Amino acid sequence: MKTVLLSYYIDNNSAYYVGTTKPVIKPNNQIAWGEDYNTYIIQVGNHCGTHVDAPRHFISSGKSISDYDIMELTFHDPFLLNCEKGLGEFITVDDLSEIDLSGYDCLLIKTGFGKNRDENLNLYLTDYPCITPELLRWIRKTYKNIKCIGIDIISITRYGDAKMLKEAHINAFIEDENYGDPLLLIEDMNLELLEVEDYLIRVVVVPWQVKGIDSAPCGVIAYTK
């Protein structure tokens, strides 16, 4: 069995959704300054870098990320979908309609756009492909077993489209008797480390342990063979 870290480290140049807080990590105490120890001040928005969105992100009565226990954040039947997409393209129902997702609890969508994160960060932050609101609604109705969707882009929805942003997240998070459980959404994942032929055994999501916030940066660990 192989262990793969699918989350990015956070630094001063980390990806973050444009319009939110830019990460700042600065030294506070330093041995190099003649002090006895090193400490740092970390200023990071909770949607910076690899992060997991919980329903409270858009639903005030929804669960916050700290409401989930570790077993709810452990997925024993993950599926990796290779869905190559370019600038501004949509991931639609047609991209998944011929795939049987029965029995899987976590869907990881690899668009290949993640390679732009290091090569062209501005492009990665504004011109990425995205998931349509209709696809999220279709997944929740058709595959009630899916509890989590992860993707290698900074946001599931198009940059600058407030209407689509809200509709997609509401479709993911709203409670409805016709749908499965509200989804967890992992954005800005490092899926370049996985290939379709990798056999995924388990995916574990470990959010920052902060009480009451809607969502959080997280570590994502995959076990493969």
Secondary structure, DSSP 8 states (H G I E B T S, - for coil): -EEEE-S----TT--B-TTS---EEEEEE-GGGT-SS-EEEEE--TTBSSEEE-GGGT-TTS--GGGS-TTTTEESSEEEEE----TT-EE-GGGTTTS--TT-SEEEEE-SGGGHHHH-HHHHHHS--EE-HHHHHHHHHH-TT--EEEESSS-SS-TT-HHHHHHHHHHHH---TTS-S--EEEES--GGG--TTS-EEEEEEEE---TT-SEEEEEEEEEE-
